[in-house]
Structures are given as C-alpha cells and as structure tokens.
Amino acid sequence: MNRFESRASWGITLLAITGILAIVLPVAGDWNILQERDPEVRDYMSIVFTSEQNGWTVGVSPFELDYPGFIGYTTDGGATWSKAEIDIKDQLTSLYFLDDKHGWAIGENGMIAATTNGRDWELQTSKVGNGLNGIYFINKDVGFAVGANDTILSTTTGGRSWKILQGGQLGAVGDDEATMYSTIQFINESTGWVAGVHVVPQVSQSSVIQKTTDGGQSWEAQETGAEDVLQDIFFLDEKHGWAVGENGLILHTSNGGGKWAIQMSNTEETLRSIQFADQYMGWAVGGELGVGVIVHTNNGGKDWEVQDLGDLKAGMLEVGKIRLNSVFILGKQVWLTGGNGVILQGK
C-alpha cells in the first residue's frame, strides 16, 4: 500500500525524460501520459506523492541481475525523474511516505530501505527473508510491514530496529498452510487492517482481512465471504473502506469491516491498487501481462465503470495492454503507474 497521510485532502518513477506526451482521454477524468516508458524498461510497482511536485516510485529492472530494485523521485510533478543513488539487490514492491523527508521502501527477501531527507537512502535490517508487500507508518517512529508466510513486522524506531510480531519463517511454497499478506493500513495509532489470502494447499483458499484496535498487538479476522487473493485495502475513516483483488473483486464496508459486501467492478482482471479522493470518487487499477484496466466510481462504489483506454498510446504501446500496478490520489491529482514505467496523470 502506498499512502501519504494528509487527512484534510485524503492524500492520496525514473531517469530523466526527454519529452512529455500529453494525450487526453475522454472519460471520467482526463488522462495525460507523463512518461511513455522508463528508459531501462523497468516496471514500476508503486508510486506516491507528498505534494503536487514531489513524488517517488519503486520497482524492478527485468534486465538488471545484480541490483534489480530501484527507487526514483521527481520534483516537478512527474515531468522528469531521477534515480536514487542506492544499489538494491532485491526487487521492490511498495513504498510509504509520511512527508517530503520520511519514507520507506520494501521488497523481496525482507528488503527495507529508508530515507530521512527524501534523497539519500540506507538499508534497514528486517530480520526476515520473506517477501514484504505492504508497509505503513503511523508517525516517523511507529510503523508496520507485512508479507508472505504470516509475516507482520513492527518498529518503534523508524525502522532502525524491527520486531517480528508474527510469522517471519521461510516456508516451502506450495506445501505449507500460510497467510500471505499483501497490504496494511492504519487510520489512527490504534486501528488498522491487513489484507491478503489464506491458503491450505490443495484444500482451500480464502480472502483475508484482519483488524487491530490495539496498535497491532492483536488481530481479529473479519468475514469476507470471498476466496480471491486481496491485493490492496483503503480506508477513508474508521467505517468506510474498500479492498480489491483477483478476478475483479471489490469488497466494501461501511462499519469498519463488521460486514464486507461485494461491489460489481465490471471486470474480471486482477485489481492491484485502490484509492478514493473522498467518500464518492475512487479509482482501482490492475491487469495482467498484456492487459491494463482502470475502473472508476463517483458514487462510493455503488457503480464502477471500466474506463476505456481506447487509442491512448505510450510510444508504440497501447496503454490498455500495459498492466497497471498503482494508483495514488493527492487532493485533485491522480497518478497511475505500471509496466514498462508508464505514468499517467488525471485531473
């Protein structure tokens, strides 16, 4: 999950770009292509902005064997991007920023990197070797990270030291019963949610949402009634939240997760990221190899519309054929990013 905490606006990659192609998409929200593709054809997995000008992204370079993970930043709203000066040996999956200075990035093999000035990054020791998928900080000291094999980590030192709350053991993939966490979000110091999937190999699979009301010390399972892998979760406040996942699944709650109900997304593609600007206006994105999808609502998810990308192209590639991995909203700005480093902005 990628969030920037600015409750007033419900705020919500990588080398220099030589040109900006502005193509308007005549759907709900006009889309401009800020970046056609990353110069190194990297895939961008997550994007976050702390203001209309300052943003970061993380991802993977499929052609870089030694240091496939990367972090990039922009200071002009996404018009140009620079690569952070750090060598990262593991693919990165997500990031979180509190403000322009304090940010964290996570990835495979327990990888965690942090910055305290928005530019310089250093590696942190997570104490686990599992892949990490979701990260969230309540303040500059207290944060959580979640991932494969039941893993939930916490820190009270800004990540200088991490504690294993549960899981953290490498398992034999395909053989062991386990919960795989994809995402985490808190709405205050006490209340938060994790989401993912619980798998009993060759027996069953069920969507997982768990809630804490004591700052992550204990987690209570919430009934979803679904079986698909959940990829992201987003809460506006203590009551109103959404979760998305495989097969176009969108779940919604209006009572803090006491009851989750399915909303019809009108797509069967995997939805990987969801955010809302307010209680009505929201976007979810996803897709698979060769397919990108954007769904939009202006009534809180009662109705979701698939936004036809039509002839919108990034260079010679149709955007509709590029998997989208992340949506981020800050005020009236919306950014999307995905495969090949494509970046779209809506206004």
C-alpha positions as CSV (number, residue, x, y, z in Angstrom):
1,M,0.0,0.0,0.0
2,N,1.1,3.4,-0.8
3,R,-0.3,6.3,1.2
4,F,0.6,9.9,2.1
5,E,-1.2,10.9,5.3
6,S,-3.0,14.2,4.7
7,R,-6.5,13.6,6.1
8,A,-7.6,17.1,5.0
9,S,-7.3,16.1,1.4
10,W,-7.3,12.3,1.8
11,G,-4.0,12.2,0.1
12,I,-3.6,10.1,-1.5
13,T,9.5,6.9,-11.5
14,L,12.8,7.0,-13.4
15,L,15.5,8.6,-15.1
16,A,15.2,12.0,-16.9
17,I,12.5,12.0,-19.5
18,T,13.3,13.8,-22.7
19,G,9.7,14.6,-23.6
20,I,6.2,14.6,-22.3
21,L,3.4,13.3,-24.4
22,A,0.1,14.8,-23.4
23,I,-2.8,12.8,-24.8
24,V,-6.2,13.4,-23.3
25,L,-8.5,10.5,-22.6
26,P,-12.2,11.5,-23.0
27,V,-13.5,9.5,-20.0
28,A,-14.2,10.3,-16.3
29,G,-11.1,12.3,-15.6
30,D,-8.7,13.3,-18.4
31,W,-5.5,11.2,-18.5
32,N,-2.2,12.6,-19.6
33,I,0.8,10.4,-20.3
34,L,3.7,11.8,-18.2
35,Q,6.1,9.1,-19.1
36,E,5.8,6.8,-22.2
37,R,8.2,4.3,-20.7
38,D,11.2,4.0,-18.4
39,P,14.5,4.3,-20.4
40,E,15.6,1.0,-18.9
41,V,12.1,-0.6,-19.5
42,R,11.7,-1.0,-15.7
43,D,8.3,-2.0,-14.3
44,Y,7.0,0.5,-11.7
45,M,5.2,-1.2,-8.8
46,S,4.2,1.7,-6.6
47,I,4.0,5.4,-6.7
48,V,3.4,8.1,-4.0
49,F,3.4,11.9,-3.9
50,T,3.7,14.2,-0.8
51,S,2.8,17.3,-2.8
52,E,1.8,18.2,-6.4
53,Q,5.6,18.4,-7.2
54,N,7.4,15.8,-5.0
55,G,6.9,12.1,-5.7
56,W,8.7,8.7,-5.5
57,T,8.3,5.3,-7.1
58,V,9.8,1.8,-6.7
59,G,10.1,-1.2,-8.9
60,V,12.2,-3.7,-10.7
61,S,14.5,-3.8,-13.7
62,P,14.0,-7.2,-15.5
63,F,17.4,-6.8,-17.2
64,E,19.5,-6.0,-14.2
65,L,20.6,-9.2,-12.5
66,D,22.8,-7.8,-9.7
67,Y,20.7,-4.9,-8.5
68,P,17.2,-5.2,-9.9
69,G,15.5,-3.0,-7.3
70,F,15.3,0.7,-7.8
71,I,13.9,3.9,-6.3
72,G,13.2,7.1,-8.3
73,Y,12.0,10.6,-7.4
74,T,10.5,13.7,-9.1
75,T,10.4,17.3,-8.0
76,D,8.3,18.6,-10.9
77,G,5.1,16.6,-10.6
78,G,6.3,13.7,-12.6
79,A,7.6,15.6,-15.7
80,T,11.1,14.3,-15.1
81,W,12.5,11.6,-12.8
82,S,15.9,10.8,-11.2
83,K,17.2,7.5,-9.9
84,A,18.1,7.4,-6.2
85,E,21.8,6.7,-5.6
86,I,21.5,3.3,-3.9
87,D,22.2,-0.3,-5.1
88,I,19.3,-2.6,-4.2
89,K,19.8,-6.3,-4.8
90,D,16.1,-7.3,-4.5
91,Q,13.0,-6.3,-6.4
92,L,11.0,-3.6,-4.6
93,T,7.2,-3.9,-4.3
94,S,5.9,-0.9,-2.4
95,L,6.7,2.3,-0.5
96,Y,5.3,4.7,2.0
97,F,6.0,8.4,2.8
98,L,4.9,10.4,5.8
99,D,6.1,13.7,4.4
100,D,8.8,15.0,2.0
101,K,11.6,13.6,4.2
102,H,10.5,10.4,5.8
103,G,9.9,7.4,3.5
104,W,10.4,3.6,3.4
105,A,10.5,1.1,0.6
106,I,10.1,-2.7,0.8
107,G,10.6,-5.8,-1.4
108,E,11.7,-9.3,-1.8
109,N,13.8,-11.2,0.8
110,G,12.8,-8.9,3.6
111,M,14.3,-5.8,1.9
112,I,13.6,-2.5,3.6
113,A,15.2,0.8,2.7
114,A,14.6,4.2,4.4
115,T,15.2,7.9,3.9
116,T,15.1,10.8,6.3
117,N,15.7,13.6,3.8
118,G,13.8,12.3,0.7
119,R,17.0,11.8,-1.3
120,D,19.5,9.6,0.5
121,W,18.5,6.0,1.3
122,E,20.0,3.4,3.6
123,L,19.1,-0.3,4.0
124,Q,17.5,-1.5,7.2
125,T,17.5,-5.0,8.8
126,S,14.1,-6.6,8.8
127,K,15.2,-9.9,10.4
128,V,13.2,-11.9,7.9
129,G,13.8,-13.4,4.5
130,N,10.2,-13.4,3.3
131,G,9.0,-11.1,0.6
132,L,7.4,-7.9,2.0
133,N,4.4,-6.5,0.2
134,G,2.9,-3.7,2.4
135,I,4.2,-1.0,4.7
136,Y,2.6,1.7,6.7
137,F,3.9,4.2,9.3
138,I,1.7,6.0,11.8
139,N,4.4,8.5,12.6
140,K,8.1,8.8,11.9
141,D,8.9,6.2,14.6
142,V,6.0,3.7,14.6
143,G,5.4,1.6,11.6
144,F,4.5,-1.9,10.3
145,A,5.4,-4.1,7.3
146,V,3.6,-7.3,6.1
147,G,4.4,-10.1,3.7
148,A,4.5,-13.8,2.9
149,N,4.2,-16.6,5.4
150,D,2.1,-14.9,8.1
151,T,4.7,-12.1,8.4
152,I,3.9,-8.9,10.3
153,L,6.7,-6.7,11.5
154,S,6.7,-3.6,13.7
155,T,9.1,-0.8,14.6
156,T,9.1,2.0,17.2
157,T,12.4,3.5,16.0
158,G,11.6,4.5,12.4
159,G,13.0,1.2,11.2
160,R,16.4,1.3,12.8
161,S,15.2,-1.9,14.5
162,W,12.3,-4.2,13.5
163,K,10.4,-6.7,15.7
164,I,8.7,-9.8,14.3
165,L,5.1,-9.8,15.6
166,Q,4.2,-13.0,13.8
167,G,5.4,-15.3,11.0
168,G,8.8,-14.4,9.6
169,Q,9.7,-18.0,8.8
170,L,10.5,-19.1,5.3
171,G,8.1,-21.8,4.2
172,A,8.1,-24.4,1.4
173,V,6.0,-22.6,-1.1
174,G,3.1,-24.8,-2.2
175,D,3.4,-27.2,0.8
176,D,2.6,-25.2,3.9
177,E,-0.6,-23.7,5.2
178,A,0.0,-19.9,5.4
179,T,-1.4,-16.5,5.3
180,M,0.1,-14.2,2.6
181,Y,-0.4,-10.5,3.5
182,S,-0.5,-8.0,0.6
183,T,-1.2,-4.7,2.2
184,I,-1.7,-2.8,5.5
185,Q,-3.3,0.5,6.5
186,F,-3.9,2.3,9.8
187,I,-6.3,5.2,10.3
188,N,-5.0,6.2,13.7
189,E,-2.5,4.8,16.3
190,S,-4.8,2.0,17.4
191,T,-6.9,1.0,14.4
192,G,-5.7,-0.7,11.3
193,W,-6.3,-3.5,8.8
194,V,-4.2,-6.1,6.9
195,A,-5.4,-8.0,3.8
196,G,-4.3,-10.9,1.7
197,V,-5.1,-14.6,1.4
198,H,-5.0,-17.7,3.5
199,V,-4.0,-20.9,1.7
200,V,-4.3,-24.5,2.7
201,P,-2.5,-26.2,-0.2
202,Q,-4.7,-28.5,-2.3
203,V,-7.6,-27.9,0.1
204,S,-8.8,-24.3,0.3
205,Q,-8.1,-20.7,-0.3
206,S,-9.9,-17.7,1.3
207,S,-9.6,-13.9,1.2
208,V,-8.2,-12.5,4.4
209,I,-8.9,-9.2,6.2
210,Q,-7.8,-8.7,9.8
211,K,-8.4,-5.7,12.0
212,T,-6.4,-4.4,15.0
213,T,-7.7,-2.0,17.6
214,D,-4.6,-2.1,19.9
215,G,-1.9,-0.9,17.6
216,G,-1.1,-4.2,16.0
217,Q,-0.6,-6.2,19.1
218,S,-3.5,-8.5,18.2
219,W,-5.5,-9.0,15.0
220,E,-9.1,-10.2,14.6
221,A,-10.3,-11.9,11.4
222,Q,-13.2,-10.3,9.5
223,E,-15.5,-12.4,7.4
224,T,-15.2,-11.6,3.7
225,G,-17.2,-14.4,2.0
226,A,-14.6,-14.4,-0.8
227,E,-11.8,-16.7,-2.0
228,D,-9.6,-14.5,-4.1
229,V,-6.2,-13.0,-3.2
230,L,-6.7,-9.5,-1.9
231,Q,-4.1,-7.1,-3.2
232,D,-4.9,-3.7,-1.6
233,I,-7.1,-2.1,1.0
234,F,-8.1,1.5,1.5
235,F,-10.0,3.2,4.4
236,L,-11.2,6.8,4.4
237,D,-12.1,6.6,8.1
238,E,-12.9,4.1,10.8
239,K,-16.0,2.9,9.0
240,H,-15.7,3.3,5.2
241,G,-13.2,1.0,3.4
242,W,-12.6,-1.0,0.2
243,A,-10.4,-4.0,-0.7
244,V,-9.5,-5.2,-4.2
245,G,-8.0,-8.4,-5.6
246,E,-8.1,-11.2,-8.1
247,N,-10.9,-11.7,-10.7
248,G,-12.0,-8.0,-10.4
249,L,-13.0,-8.4,-6.7
250,I,-14.0,-5.3,-4.9
251,L,-15.2,-5.5,-1.3
252,H,-16.7,-2.6,0.6
253,T,-17.6,-2.0,4.3
254,S,-19.4,0.9,5.9
255,N,-19.0,-0.3,9.5
256,G,-15.3,-0.8,9.9
257,G,-15.3,-4.3,8.5
258,G,-18.0,-5.7,10.6
259,K,-19.6,-6.6,7.3
260,W,-18.0,-6.7,3.9
261,A,-20.1,-6.8,0.7
262,I,-19.0,-7.3,-2.9
263,Q,-19.3,-4.4,-5.3
264,M,-19.6,-5.2,-9.0
265,S,-16.4,-4.0,-10.7
266,N,-17.4,-5.0,-14.3
267,T,-14.0,-6.6,-14.9
268,E,-12.5,-10.0,-14.3
269,E,-8.9,-8.7,-14.3
270,T,-6.9,-8.6,-11.1
271,L,-7.2,-5.3,-9.3
272,R,-4.0,-4.3,-7.6
273,S,-4.5,-0.9,-6.1
274,I,-7.4,1.3,-5.0
275,Q,-7.7,4.8,-3.6
276,F,-10.5,7.3,-3.0
277,A,-10.4,11.1,-3.1
278,D,-13.4,11.3,-0.9
279,Q,-16.4,9.1,0.0
280,Y,-17.7,9.2,-3.6
281,M,-14.8,9.4,-6.1
282,G,-12.4,6.5,-6.4
283,W,-10.2,4.5,-8.8
284,A,-8.9,1.0,-8.9
285,V,-6.3,-0.3,-11.4
286,G,-4.7,-3.6,-12.3
287,G,-4.5,-6.2,-15.1
288,E,-2.2,-8.9,-16.2
289,L,0.5,-9.4,-18.8
290,G,-0.7,-7.6,-21.9
291,V,-3.8,-6.2,-20.2
292,G,-4.3,-3.0,-18.2
293,V,-7.5,-1.9,-16.5
294,I,-8.9,1.2,-14.8
295,V,-12.2,1.2,-13.0
296,H,-13.8,4.4,-11.6
297,T,-16.7,5.3,-9.4
298,N,-18.3,8.6,-8.5
299,N,-20.8,7.2,-6.0
300,G,-18.8,5.4,-3.5
301,G,-18.6,2.1,-5.4
302,K,-22.3,1.6,-5.9
303,D,-21.4,1.6,-9.6
304,W,-18.0,1.0,-11.1
305,E,-17.2,1.9,-14.7
306,V,-14.3,0.4,-16.7
307,Q,-12.5,3.3,-18.3
308,D,-11.8,2.5,-22.0
309,L,-8.2,3.5,-22.7
310,G,-9.1,3.3,-26.4
311,D,-6.3,4.5,-28.7
312,L,-4.2,6.1,-25.9
313,K,-0.7,5.1,-26.6
314,A,2.7,5.3,-24.9
315,G,5.0,5.3,-27.8
316,M,4.1,2.3,-29.9
317,L,2.5,0.5,-26.9
318,E,-1.2,0.8,-26.2
319,V,-1.8,1.7,-22.6
320,G,-4.7,-0.7,-22.5
321,K,-2.1,-3.5,-22.9
322,I,0.2,-2.4,-20.1
323,R,-0.5,-3.8,-16.6
324,L,-1.2,-1.0,-14.1
325,N,0.1,-1.6,-10.6
326,S,-0.6,1.5,-8.5
327,V,-3.0,4.4,-8.2
328,F,-2.2,7.4,-5.9
329,I,-4.5,10.4,-5.1
330,L,-3.5,13.7,-3.5
331,G,-6.1,16.4,-3.5
332,K,-7.4,16.7,-7.1
333,Q,-4.4,14.9,-8.6
334,V,-4.4,11.3,-9.6
335,W,-1.4,9.3,-10.7
336,L,-1.2,5.8,-12.2
337,T,1.8,3.7,-12.9
338,G,2.7,0.2,-14.1
339,G,4.6,-2.0,-16.6
340,N,7.5,-0.5,-18.6
341,G,7.4,2.6,-16.4
342,V,4.4,4.2,-17.9
343,I,2.9,7.0,-15.8
344,L,-0.5,8.6,-16.3
345,Q,-1.9,11.6,-14.6
346,G,-5.5,12.6,-14.3
347,K,-7.0,16.0,-13.4
